[in-house]
Amino acid sequence: MTINPKNNFKILDCTLRDGGYYNVWDFSEKLVDDYLHAMREAKIDVVELGFRSINNDGFKGVCAFTSDEFLNKLKIGKSLSVSVMVNASELVSSEKMNDTLKKLFPNNSKNSCVDIVRIASHYNEFEKSLPASEWLSKNGYKVMYNLMQISDRKDSEIINVLKKASNFPIDVFYFADSTGTINNQEISRIINLVKKNWDRSIGCHTHDNLGLALSNTITAVNLGANWVDSTVLGMGRGPGNTKTELLV
């Protein structure tokens, strides 16, 4: 199975974000700089360097927060765009979502190394968190929404969130095979369903529980996904993700 060379897509490497589940996101500045050098050499488009969170319970490393202060110390380079992930649960549980966003993003995009904010949402959080996209877009960030646990969702539920999302300034709709339990046929069904109900970019995040992460990613690209995720050596939660080195 190969990717059709006519298909244009971007690779988002999320090694430090997804791989951080193994070491509570405690990566040294030198390791992150070495990683960034490798990503530039591999011509990766976007690096998701961690989460941005206000949850300080227990010890967590710098990539659990990925603050502007930390990012400013890194040698990112001009060829890489930077993404951070925010859990929708932190937004919808707050009394005032915009106040929480101001804490998470004290600087607008012009004064930050962050280019893209990806909001990871379960189905029951999705609609409630959508107004965050307006605040982020207004402050210059590209916005992605990531619907997790896609294998648990009915077609009607996927169509529902797409219709709701269409009313907001969201650049990319991502779906995540969080449990790594879907195959190429399911990827095809989901991509075609999304394309019928969404006229913007589509992203796919796979896990490798069945050893299908790479083939599912290739299937997604060949069917029209514009964004796909990977990690170095497949490092990620559970059995991991599509391996960056194989996808490249």
Order of alpha helices (4+ residues) and beta strands (2+ residues): beta-alpha-alpha-beta-alpha-beta-alpha-alpha-beta-alpha-alpha-beta-alpha-beta-alpha-beta-alpha-beta-alpha
